[in-house]
Amino acid sequence: MAHGVNGYATRCPVIDAAEMGSYFRIYNYWEHGHYPNAGTWADQPHRLVLIMEEISGFTTRNTD
């Protein structure tokens, strides 16, 4: 099972502050179609796609 920005995990699949920082750093690139792993968004780890969707939903809800 793939986890995280780099597509692998070395520990239990728990998100720590450093990992969340990585997700926020790549979000702007993600919005413009630049993905951290080779391929399209469909080729990215499932967990990464879910987190990017959550960040996108959060930023959309809080721009009013």
PyMOL Python script that loads the backbone (N, CA, C, O; Angstrom):
from pymol import cmd

cmd.read_pdbstr("""\
ATOM      1  N   MET A   1       0.848  -1.175   0.000  1.00  0.00           N
ATOM      2  CA  MET A   1       0.000   0.000   0.000  1.00  0.00           C
ATOM      3  C   MET A   1       0.894   1.239   0.000  1.00  0.00           C
ATOM      4  O   MET A   1       1.794   1.351   0.832  1.00  0.00           O
ATOM      5  N   ALA A   2       0.657   2.163  -0.918  1.00  0.00           N
ATOM      6  CA  ALA A   2       1.479   3.373  -1.034  1.00  0.00           C
ATOM      7  C   ALA A   2       0.945   4.463  -0.125  1.00  0.00           C
ATOM      8  O   ALA A   2      -0.266   4.646   0.002  1.00  0.00           O
ATOM      9  N   HIS A   3       1.856   5.181   0.502  1.00  0.00           N
ATOM     10  CA  HIS A   3       1.503   6.271   1.401  1.00  0.00           C
ATOM     11  C   HIS A   3       2.388   7.465   1.114  1.00  0.00           C
ATOM     12  O   HIS A   3       3.517   7.320   0.647  1.00  0.00           O
ATOM     13  N   GLY A   4       1.866   8.643   1.397  1.00  0.00           N
ATOM     14  CA  GLY A   4       2.699   9.830   1.440  1.00  0.00           C
ATOM     15  C   GLY A   4       3.085  10.436   0.111  1.00  0.00           C
ATOM     16  O   GLY A   4       2.767   9.912  -0.956  1.00  0.00           O
ATOM     17  N   VAL A   5       3.767  11.533   0.204  1.00  0.00           N
ATOM     18  CA  VAL A   5       4.201  12.303  -0.947  1.00  0.00           C
ATOM     19  C   VAL A   5       5.171  11.490  -1.800  1.00  0.00           C
ATOM     20  O   VAL A   5       5.108  11.552  -3.028  1.00  0.00           O
ATOM     21  N   ASN A   6       6.048  10.746  -1.182  1.00  0.00           N
ATOM     22  CA  ASN A   6       7.062   9.996  -1.912  1.00  0.00           C
ATOM     23  C   ASN A   6       6.584   8.610  -2.327  1.00  0.00           C
ATOM     24  O   ASN A   6       7.338   7.862  -2.951  1.00  0.00           O
ATOM     25  N   GLY A   7       5.352   8.255  -1.995  1.00  0.00           N
ATOM     26  CA  GLY A   7       4.801   6.982  -2.414  1.00  0.00           C
ATOM     27  C   GLY A   7       5.170   5.794  -1.543  1.00  0.00           C
ATOM     28  O   GLY A   7       4.939   4.653  -1.942  1.00  0.00           O
ATOM     29  N   TYR A   8       5.731   6.025  -0.376  1.00  0.00           N
ATOM     30  CA  TYR A   8       6.050   4.922   0.516  1.00  0.00           C
ATOM     31  C   TYR A   8       6.031   5.422   1.959  1.00  0.00           C
ATOM     32  O   TYR A   8       6.063   6.626   2.213  1.00  0.00           O
ATOM     33  N   ALA A   9       5.979   4.493   2.881  1.00  0.00           N
ATOM     34  CA  ALA A   9       5.989   4.843   4.300  1.00  0.00           C
ATOM     35  C   ALA A   9       7.041   4.002   5.005  1.00  0.00           C
ATOM     36  O   ALA A   9       7.265   2.846   4.647  1.00  0.00           O
ATOM     37  N   THR A  10       7.680   4.581   6.001  1.00  0.00           N
ATOM     38  CA  THR A  10       8.648   3.835   6.795  1.00  0.00           C
ATOM     39  C   THR A  10       8.120   3.605   8.201  1.00  0.00           C
ATOM     40  O   THR A  10       8.829   3.079   9.058  1.00  0.00           O
ATOM     41  N   ARG A  11       6.886   3.997   8.434  1.00  0.00           N
ATOM     42  CA  ARG A  11       6.263   3.832   9.741  1.00  0.00           C
ATOM     43  C   ARG A  11       4.767   3.641   9.537  1.00  0.00           C
ATOM     44  O   ARG A  11       4.299   3.575   8.400  1.00  0.00           O
ATOM     45  N   CYS A  12       4.024   3.552  10.613  1.00  0.00           N
ATOM     46  CA  CYS A  12       2.572   3.451  10.506  1.00  0.00           C
ATOM     47  C   CYS A  12       2.039   4.645   9.706  1.00  0.00           C
ATOM     48  O   CYS A  12       2.628   5.725   9.752  1.00  0.00           O
ATOM     49  N   PRO A  13       0.946   4.465   8.983  1.00  0.00           N
ATOM     50  CA  PRO A  13       0.421   5.568   8.164  1.00  0.00           C
ATOM     51  C   PRO A  13      -0.230   6.669   9.000  1.00  0.00           C
ATOM     52  O   PRO A  13      -1.442   6.875   8.952  1.00  0.00           O
ATOM     53  N   VAL A  14       0.601   7.364   9.761  1.00  0.00           N
ATOM     54  CA  VAL A  14       0.150   8.486  10.579  1.00  0.00           C
ATOM     55  C   VAL A  14       0.771   9.746   9.992  1.00  0.00           C
ATOM     56  O   VAL A  14       1.957   9.766   9.663  1.00  0.00           O
ATOM     57  N   ILE A  15      -0.033  10.797   9.862  1.00  0.00           N
ATOM     58  CA  ILE A  15       0.477  12.049   9.292  1.00  0.00           C
ATOM     59  C   ILE A  15       1.029  12.904  10.421  1.00  0.00           C
ATOM     60  O   ILE A  15       0.325  13.192  11.388  1.00  0.00           O
ATOM     61  N   ASP A  16       2.289  13.309  10.301  1.00  0.00           N
ATOM     62  CA  ASP A  16       2.886  14.203  11.287  1.00  0.00           C
ATOM     63  C   ASP A  16       2.985  15.616  10.701  1.00  0.00           C
ATOM     64  O   ASP A  16       2.646  15.830   9.537  1.00  0.00           O
ATOM     65  N   ALA A  17       3.437  16.554  11.487  1.00  0.00           N
ATOM     66  CA  ALA A  17       3.499  17.952  11.056  1.00  0.00           C
ATOM     67  C   ALA A  17       4.418  18.143   9.852  1.00  0.00           C
ATOM     68  O   ALA A  17       4.099  18.920   8.952  1.00  0.00           O
ATOM     69  N   ALA A  18       5.536  17.455   9.822  1.00  0.00           N
ATOM     70  CA  ALA A  18       6.471  17.591   8.696  1.00  0.00           C
ATOM     71  C   ALA A  18       5.830  17.088   7.406  1.00  0.00           C
ATOM     72  O   ALA A  18       5.987  17.704   6.351  1.00  0.00           O
ATOM     73  N   GLU A  19       5.110  15.971   7.487  1.00  0.00           N
ATOM     74  CA  GLU A  19       4.447  15.432   6.304  1.00  0.00           C
ATOM     75  C   GLU A  19       3.349  16.383   5.835  1.00  0.00           C
ATOM     76  O   GLU A  19       3.195  16.593   4.632  1.00  0.00           O
ATOM     77  N   MET A  20       2.586  16.959   6.757  1.00  0.00           N
ATOM     78  CA  MET A  20       1.546  17.914   6.361  1.00  0.00           C
ATOM     79  C   MET A  20       2.176  19.127   5.693  1.00  0.00           C
ATOM     80  O   MET A  20       1.619  19.659   4.733  1.00  0.00           O
ATOM     81  N   GLY A  21       3.323  19.569   6.184  1.00  0.00           N
ATOM     82  CA  GLY A  21       4.025  20.678   5.547  1.00  0.00           C
ATOM     83  C   GLY A  21       4.362  20.353   4.103  1.00  0.00           C
ATOM     84  O   GLY A  21       4.270  21.216   3.230  1.00  0.00           O
ATOM     85  N   SER A  22       4.755  19.101   3.845  1.00  0.00           N
ATOM     86  CA  SER A  22       5.056  18.667   2.470  1.00  0.00           C
ATOM     87  C   SER A  22       3.814  18.742   1.599  1.00  0.00           C
ATOM     88  O   SER A  22       3.883  19.189   0.454  1.00  0.00           O
ATOM     89  N   TYR A  23       2.696  18.313   2.126  1.00  0.00           N
ATOM     90  CA  TYR A  23       1.452  18.364   1.352  1.00  0.00           C
ATOM     91  C   TYR A  23       1.079  19.806   1.016  1.00  0.00           C
ATOM     92  O   TYR A  23       0.685  20.093  -0.115  1.00  0.00           O
ATOM     93  N   PHE A  24       1.198  20.701   1.968  1.00  0.00           N
ATOM     94  CA  PHE A  24       0.871  22.108   1.698  1.00  0.00           C
ATOM     95  C   PHE A  24       1.851  22.724   0.698  1.00  0.00           C
ATOM     96  O   PHE A  24       1.455  23.557  -0.117  1.00  0.00           O
ATOM     97  N   ARG A  25       3.115  22.328   0.752  1.00  0.00           N
ATOM     98  CA  ARG A  25       4.096  22.857  -0.199  1.00  0.00           C
ATOM     99  C   ARG A  25       3.819  22.404  -1.628  1.00  0.00           C
ATOM    100  O   ARG A  25       4.018  23.174  -2.568  1.00  0.00           O
ATOM    101  N   ILE A  26       3.368  21.179  -1.804  1.00  0.00           N
ATOM    102  CA  ILE A  26       3.124  20.701  -3.166  1.00  0.00           C
ATOM    103  C   ILE A  26       1.746  21.085  -3.682  1.00  0.00           C
ATOM    104  O   ILE A  26       1.495  20.936  -4.878  1.00  0.00           O
ATOM    105  N   TYR A  27       0.845  21.567  -2.845  1.00  0.00           N
ATOM    106  CA  TYR A  27      -0.520  21.858  -3.275  1.00  0.00           C
ATOM    107  C   TYR A  27      -0.569  22.841  -4.443  1.00  0.00           C
ATOM    108  O   TYR A  27      -1.310  22.605  -5.398  1.00  0.00           O
ATOM    109  N   ASN A  28       0.183  23.917  -4.402  1.00  0.00           N
ATOM    110  CA  ASN A  28       0.171  24.891  -5.485  1.00  0.00           C
ATOM    111  C   ASN A  28       0.618  24.255  -6.797  1.00  0.00           C
ATOM    112  O   ASN A  28       0.047  24.543  -7.849  1.00  0.00           O
ATOM    113  N   TYR A  29       1.629  23.398  -6.745  1.00  0.00           N
ATOM    114  CA  TYR A  29       2.081  22.694  -7.937  1.00  0.00           C
ATOM    115  C   TYR A  29       0.992  21.741  -8.436  1.00  0.00           C
ATOM    116  O   TYR A  29       0.745  21.631  -9.637  1.00  0.00           O
ATOM    117  N   TRP A  30       0.356  21.065  -7.498  1.00  0.00           N
ATOM    118  CA  TRP A  30      -0.716  20.111  -7.818  1.00  0.00           C
ATOM    119  C   TRP A  30      -1.829  20.803  -8.600  1.00  0.00           C
ATOM    120  O   TRP A  30      -2.325  20.265  -9.589  1.00  0.00           O
ATOM    121  N   GLU A  31      -2.217  21.991  -8.158  1.00  0.00           N
ATOM    122  CA  GLU A  31      -3.285  22.731  -8.839  1.00  0.00           C
ATOM    123  C   GLU A  31      -2.942  23.041 -10.294  1.00  0.00           C
ATOM    124  O   GLU A  31      -3.839  23.190 -11.124  1.00  0.00           O
ATOM    125  N   HIS A  32      -1.674  23.138 -10.600  1.00  0.00           N
ATOM    126  CA  HIS A  32      -1.236  23.461 -11.950  1.00  0.00           C
ATOM    127  C   HIS A  32      -0.807  22.220 -12.744  1.00  0.00           C
ATOM    128  O   HIS A  32      -0.212  22.337 -13.815  1.00  0.00           O
ATOM    129  N   GLY A  33      -1.115  21.036 -12.209  1.00  0.00           N
ATOM    130  CA  GLY A  33      -0.838  19.795 -12.919  1.00  0.00           C
ATOM    131  C   GLY A  33       0.574  19.281 -12.818  1.00  0.00           C
ATOM    132  O   GLY A  33       0.979  18.424 -13.604  1.00  0.00           O
ATOM    133  N   HIS A  34       1.342  19.792 -11.856  1.00  0.00           N
ATOM    134  CA  HIS A  34       2.711  19.308 -11.634  1.00  0.00           C
ATOM    135  C   HIS A  34       2.677  18.378 -10.425  1.00  0.00           C
ATOM    136  O   HIS A  34       2.507  18.828  -9.292  1.00  0.00           O
ATOM    137  N   TYR A  35       2.838  17.096 -10.669  1.00  0.00           N
ATOM    138  CA  TYR A  35       2.669  16.090  -9.623  1.00  0.00           C
ATOM    139  C   TYR A  35       4.021  15.626  -9.079  1.00  0.00           C
ATOM    140  O   TYR A  35       5.016  15.637  -9.804  1.00  0.00           O
ATOM    141  N   PRO A  36       4.065  15.216  -7.804  1.00  0.00           N
ATOM    142  CA  PRO A  36       5.335  14.815  -7.198  1.00  0.00           C
ATOM    143  C   PRO A  36       5.861  13.472  -7.701  1.00  0.00           C
ATOM    144  O   PRO A  36       7.055  13.196  -7.587  1.00  0.00           O
ATOM    145  N   ASN A  37       4.995  12.646  -8.249  1.00  0.00           N
ATOM    146  CA  ASN A  37       5.389  11.343  -8.765  1.00  0.00           C
ATOM    147  C   ASN A  37       5.112  11.306 -10.268  1.00  0.00           C
ATOM    148  O   ASN A  37       4.290  12.077 -10.764  1.00  0.00           O
ATOM    149  N   ALA A  38       5.777  10.433 -10.981  1.00  0.00           N
ATOM    150  CA  ALA A  38       5.595  10.333 -12.430  1.00  0.00           C
ATOM    151  C   ALA A  38       4.149   9.993 -12.779  1.00  0.00           C
ATOM    152  O   ALA A  38       3.471   9.284 -12.037  1.00  0.00           O
ATOM    153  N   GLY A  39       3.690  10.505 -13.912  1.00  0.00           N
ATOM    154  CA  GLY A  39       2.358  10.197 -14.412  1.00  0.00           C
ATOM    155  C   GLY A  39       1.350  11.295 -14.134  1.00  0.00           C
ATOM    156  O   GLY A  39       1.701  12.399 -13.718  1.00  0.00           O
ATOM    157  N   THR A  40       0.096  10.968 -14.372  1.00  0.00           N
ATOM    158  CA  THR A  40      -1.007  11.907 -14.151  1.00  0.00           C
ATOM    159  C   THR A  40      -1.481  11.800 -12.710  1.00  0.00           C
ATOM    160  O   THR A  40      -0.905  11.066 -11.907  1.00  0.00           O
ATOM    161  N   TRP A  41      -2.555  12.551 -12.387  1.00  0.00           N
ATOM    162  CA  TRP A  41      -3.073  12.480 -11.014  1.00  0.00           C
ATOM    163  C   TRP A  41      -3.549  11.061 -10.704  1.00  0.00           C
ATOM    164  O   TRP A  41      -3.491  10.628  -9.553  1.00  0.00           O
ATOM    165  N   ALA A  42      -4.011  10.345 -11.706  1.00  0.00           N
ATOM    166  CA  ALA A  42      -4.490   8.974 -11.490  1.00  0.00           C
ATOM    167  C   ALA A  42      -3.355   8.027 -11.110  1.00  0.00           C
ATOM    168  O   ALA A  42      -3.606   6.958 -10.554  1.00  0.00           O
ATOM    169  N   ASP A  43      -2.118   8.401 -11.399  1.00  0.00           N
ATOM    170  CA  ASP A  43      -0.963   7.571 -11.069  1.00  0.00           C
ATOM    171  C   ASP A  43      -0.362   7.912  -9.706  1.00  0.00           C
ATOM    172  O   ASP A  43       0.590   7.261  -9.274  1.00  0.00           O
ATOM    173  N   GLN A  44      -0.899   8.911  -9.032  1.00  0.00           N
ATOM    174  CA  GLN A  44      -0.375   9.333  -7.736  1.00  0.00           C
ATOM    175  C   GLN A  44      -0.919   8.413  -6.637  1.00  0.00           C
ATOM    176  O   GLN A  44      -1.964   7.790  -6.824  1.00  0.00           O
ATOM    177  N   PRO A  45      -0.234   8.319  -5.506  1.00  0.00           N
ATOM    178  CA  PRO A  45      -0.739   7.500  -4.403  1.00  0.00           C
ATOM    179  C   PRO A  45      -2.129   7.978  -3.963  1.00  0.00           C
ATOM    180  O   PRO A  45      -2.395   9.178  -3.898  1.00  0.00           O
ATOM    181  N   HIS A  46      -2.993   7.028  -3.666  1.00  0.00           N
ATOM    182  CA  HIS A  46      -4.375   7.336  -3.287  1.00  0.00           C
ATOM    183  C   HIS A  46      -4.448   8.324  -2.130  1.00  0.00           C
ATOM    184  O   HIS A  46      -5.252   9.256  -2.145  1.00  0.00           O
ATOM    185  N   ARG A  47      -3.617   8.115  -1.145  1.00  0.00           N
ATOM    186  CA  ARG A  47      -3.614   9.001   0.028  1.00  0.00           C
ATOM    187  C   ARG A  47      -3.274  10.438  -0.368  1.00  0.00           C
ATOM    188  O   ARG A  47      -3.871  11.378   0.155  1.00  0.00           O
ATOM    189  N   LEU A  48      -2.333  10.616  -1.277  1.00  0.00           N
ATOM    190  CA  LEU A  48      -1.961  11.944  -1.753  1.00  0.00           C
ATOM    191  C   LEU A  48      -3.139  12.618  -2.449  1.00  0.00           C
ATOM    192  O   LEU A  48      -3.415  13.794  -2.211  1.00  0.00           O
ATOM    193  N   VAL A  49      -3.828  11.876  -3.306  1.00  0.00           N
ATOM    194  CA  VAL A  49      -4.985  12.433  -4.014  1.00  0.00           C
ATOM    195  C   VAL A  49      -6.065  12.855  -3.019  1.00  0.00           C
ATOM    196  O   VAL A  49      -6.644  13.933  -3.151  1.00  0.00           O
ATOM    197  N   LEU A  50      -6.335  12.014  -2.031  1.00  0.00           N
ATOM    198  CA  LEU A  50      -7.349  12.354  -1.032  1.00  0.00           C
ATOM    199  C   LEU A  50      -6.984  13.614  -0.258  1.00  0.00           C
ATOM    200  O   LEU A  50      -7.845  14.459  -0.013  1.00  0.00           O
ATOM    201  N   ILE A  51      -5.734  13.749   0.124  1.00  0.00           N
ATOM    202  CA  ILE A  51      -5.312  14.921   0.885  1.00  0.00           C
ATOM    203  C   ILE A  51      -5.368  16.173   0.021  1.00  0.00           C
ATOM    204  O   ILE A  51      -5.782  17.231   0.496  1.00  0.00           O
ATOM    205  N   MET A  52      -4.960  16.072  -1.238  1.00  0.00           N
ATOM    206  CA  MET A  52      -5.046  17.239  -2.138  1.00  0.00           C
ATOM    207  C   MET A  52      -6.504  17.654  -2.337  1.00  0.00           C
ATOM    208  O   MET A  52      -6.797  18.847  -2.409  1.00  0.00           O
ATOM    209  N   GLU A  53      -7.424  16.688  -2.427  1.00  0.00           N
ATOM    210  CA  GLU A  53      -8.841  17.010  -2.544  1.00  0.00           C
ATOM    211  C   GLU A  53      -9.348  17.696  -1.282  1.00  0.00           C
ATOM    212  O   GLU A  53     -10.146  18.630  -1.368  1.00  0.00           O
ATOM    213  N   GLU A  54      -8.903  17.251  -0.122  1.00  0.00           N
ATOM    214  CA  GLU A  54      -9.306  17.886   1.132  1.00  0.00           C
ATOM    215  C   GLU A  54      -8.782  19.314   1.227  1.00  0.00           C
ATOM    216  O   GLU A  54      -9.521  20.220   1.613  1.00  0.00           O
ATOM    217  N   ILE A  55      -7.519  19.520   0.880  1.00  0.00           N
ATOM    218  CA  ILE A  55      -6.948  20.868   0.915  1.00  0.00           C
ATOM    219  C   ILE A  55      -7.700  21.762  -0.064  1.00  0.00           C
ATOM    220  O   ILE A  55      -8.005  22.912   0.255  1.00  0.00           O
ATOM    221  N   SER A  56      -7.999  21.247  -1.243  1.00  0.00           N
ATOM    222  CA  SER A  56      -8.731  22.016  -2.236  1.00  0.00           C
ATOM    223  C   SER A  56     -10.111  22.394  -1.717  1.00  0.00           C
ATOM    224  O   SER A  56     -10.541  23.537  -1.878  1.00  0.00           O
ATOM    225  N   GLY A  57     -10.798  21.466  -1.106  1.00  0.00           N
ATOM    226  CA  GLY A  57     -12.108  21.748  -0.536  1.00  0.00           C
ATOM    227  C   GLY A  57     -12.037  22.762   0.583  1.00  0.00           C
ATOM    228  O   GLY A  57     -12.909  23.623   0.700  1.00  0.00           O
ATOM    229  N   PHE A  58     -11.014  22.671   1.401  1.00  0.00           N
ATOM    230  CA  PHE A  58     -10.842  23.611   2.504  1.00  0.00           C
ATOM    231  C   PHE A  58     -10.574  25.013   1.986  1.00  0.00           C
ATOM    232  O   PHE A  58     -11.157  25.976   2.482  1.00  0.00           O
ATOM    233  N   THR A  59      -9.696  25.142   0.989  1.00  0.00           N
ATOM    234  CA  THR A  59      -9.369  26.473   0.472  1.00  0.00           C
ATOM    235  C   THR A  59     -10.557  27.069  -0.266  1.00  0.00           C
ATOM    236  O   THR A  59     -10.750  28.285  -0.237  1.00  0.00           O
ATOM    237  N   THR A  60     -11.358  26.240  -0.928  1.00  0.00           N
ATOM    238  CA  THR A  60     -12.547  26.720  -1.627  1.00  0.00           C
ATOM    239  C   THR A  60     -13.590  27.219  -0.640  1.00  0.00           C
ATOM    240  O   THR A  60     -14.218  28.252  -0.871  1.00  0.00           O
ATOM    241  N   ARG A  61     -13.779  26.497   0.457  1.00  0.00           N
ATOM    242  CA  ARG A  61     -14.785  26.879   1.462  1.00  0.00           C
ATOM    243  C   ARG A  61     -14.391  28.138   2.220  1.00  0.00           C
ATOM    244  O   ARG A  61     -15.264  28.854   2.709  1.00  0.00           O
ATOM    245  N   ASN A  62     -13.097  28.426   2.331  1.00  0.00           N
ATOM    246  CA  ASN A  62     -12.641  29.527   3.168  1.00  0.00           C
ATOM    247  C   ASN A  62     -12.161  30.747   2.390  1.00  0.00           C
ATOM    248  O   ASN A  62     -11.370  31.536   2.907  1.00  0.00           O
ATOM    249  N   THR A  63     -12.625  30.910   1.166  1.00  0.00           N
ATOM    250  CA  THR A  63     -12.214  32.089   0.404  1.00  0.00           C
ATOM    251  C   THR A  63     -13.281  33.167   0.404  1.00  0.00           C
ATOM    252  O   THR A  63     -13.101  34.202  -0.237  1.00  0.00           O
ATOM    253  N   ASP A  64     -14.380  32.956   1.098  1.00  0.00           N
ATOM    254  CA  ASP A  64     -15.452  33.969   1.155  1.00  0.00           C
ATOM    255  C   ASP A  64     -15.064  35.133   2.022  1.00  0.00           C
ATOM    256  O   ASP A  64     -15.844  36.072   2.181  1.00  0.00           O
TER     257      ASP A  64
END
""", "prot")
cmd.dss("prot")
cmd.show_as("cartoon", "prot")
cmd.util.cbc("prot")
cmd.orient("prot")
